[in-house]
Structures are given as C-alpha cells and as structure tokens.
Amino acid sequence: MYLAPKTMSGATTVGELRDEFARRPGMRTALLTDGDQFLAAVERGDLEKAGDAHAPAAEFAQRRPESIGPDDPASEALARLDASDDGHRLVVLDEGGSVLAGLVCLNSARTHFCLDR
C-alpha cells in the first residue's frame, strides 16, 4: 500500500492535472484532497471529455471510487481489485470514508501490489 500517495488539491485544474500525468507516465490515478480529507479520484481517462484546461479537475472526478479500510486484509484487497471495474486500485479510507489513509494498487501486469519506494 502507498501510505503517502501523491495527492493534489481539490482546486487543481484540468490543465494542471494533465501536466502532472504527463510528468509522471506511470501515474494512473490522482487523488484530490483538502488536507487529509479525501475529495475524489481522477483517472487519466476521466479527463478525455474535459476540454477547458482551466476547469476544475474535480468536475471529472470519481467522488466514490472503489475503496477499502486500512485494517482490511490484503486478501480482501485482492478480491476487491479482481471484482472492480477498473481492477487496478483501491483508495484506502478511514471507517467514516472521509480521511485518506493510502492507496492499494496492482502493477500494470496485475502480478504484484504497488509499493512505496
């Protein structure tokens, strides 16, 4: 699990997020936050329909992405990843579902969990 995943402000624009995705080709998901409060997740593909670079990226975000609790076992995460539509990441949220605790994802080959480096 990424304990400190890359986050961006909830005020991030579409243009800023596109630039971030361009700088980080391996990044598939941007997490929008306000401090430690989770706001939304934006996938690269979510911005395909966004024309205005000055528009808030949050307009194209997933407000309730697939998520899991910080105390759930790895086997549960793997089962949820296998069952999810996008199949590559789970946002880790506290029990109330509002505080970002991390990110669980699989590598592009779906053979290993992504790890903090």
MOSUL-V372554 format. One line per field, one symbol per residue. phi: phi as a letter, one per 20 degrees, with the letter a starting at -180 (. if undefined). psi: psi as a letter, one per 20 degrees, with the letter a starting at -180 (. if undefined). A space follows every 10 residues. Layout:
phi=???
psi=???
This chain:
phi=.ffcffccff egegffffff fffcgefdcd deccmeefda dcegffegee effefffgfd eefcfgbbef effgffffff ffeffemcbc fecfgfmcdf drbdbdffem dbffcfd
psi=pohmqpqqqi jprggghggg hhhnhiphpp pprncjppgr ppqghhihjo goiiqphhhj rohmrprqqh jqqhhggggh ghiqghjiqp poqrhijhpp iapprqrhik iqqqqq.
